[in-house]
């Protein structure tokens, strides 16, 4: 028996499996993944743009001539966004009694853990500006105030980068109950309460001191990196490629499912046709065996040719 050829043209019934619960869920997940991945790509793109803008801001601020710190900050008010990293100057006398160390800070080698030394510089008008004089290694006993190199005595003029107050959530957690004169974050408002005097918002990362100190000083902080752009742009393209791959993968799965179902249907049809042919052959054999064969007497009675 010849099996009629099956048309390769797609039909609505061939894709009826798409209405099953499994395929409805799979299709819904695919539809949700596409806009989600597109949004993640744009999120990474915006992070890349923010990084580029920050690099430009840092480069311009470091290249600009220093200005008095009072022009960019005031008690209770830190630098504006465009004024971050600007080089500023301040003149006053260091208040070693209000000196504080900032815990869990990395040294210039990127591995050693120690402290940043934060010393108030009291200006002529009685206000103070926090000066981050640099990094020192941690001692053996973290519960005690470390040995800190003394700052220059008398009136000094410092030059450095104006930075905003630090906030929790940037890789460092704020903790209470620390040993005296130790903090986790640089917060000018909190320091104003402890010093009982007005403190300019933000702090100055020290670059130069005039006159230069003769004694050993903390390791000064390096300039913020403003050359690297990070992997955000590459991540953005990856997310968009993933979003484009979802519908392609969905089509591939649909075609494979249709092909597998068609193969199963053809196999089942061939098996059914085989059983039908066997039954027909059996019935024909039974019919032939039901006809009686001629007897010897009947054969003898026949006239000879």
ABEGO torsion letter per residue (X at the ends): XBBBBBBABBBAAAAAAAABAAAAAAAAAAAAAAAAAAAAAAAAAAAAAAAAAAAAAAAAAAABBBBBAAAABBBGBBBBAAABGBBBBBBEBBBAAABBBBBGBBBAAGABBBBBBBBBBBBAAGBBBBBBAEBBBBBABAABBBBBBBBBBEBBBBBBBBBBBBBBGAGBBBBBGBBBGBBABBBAAAAAAAAGBBBBBEBBBBABBOBBBABBBBBBBBBBBAABAEAAAAAAAAAAAAAAAAAAAAAAAAAAAAAAAAAAAAAAAAAAAAAAAAAAAAAAAAAAAABBBBBAAAAAABBBX
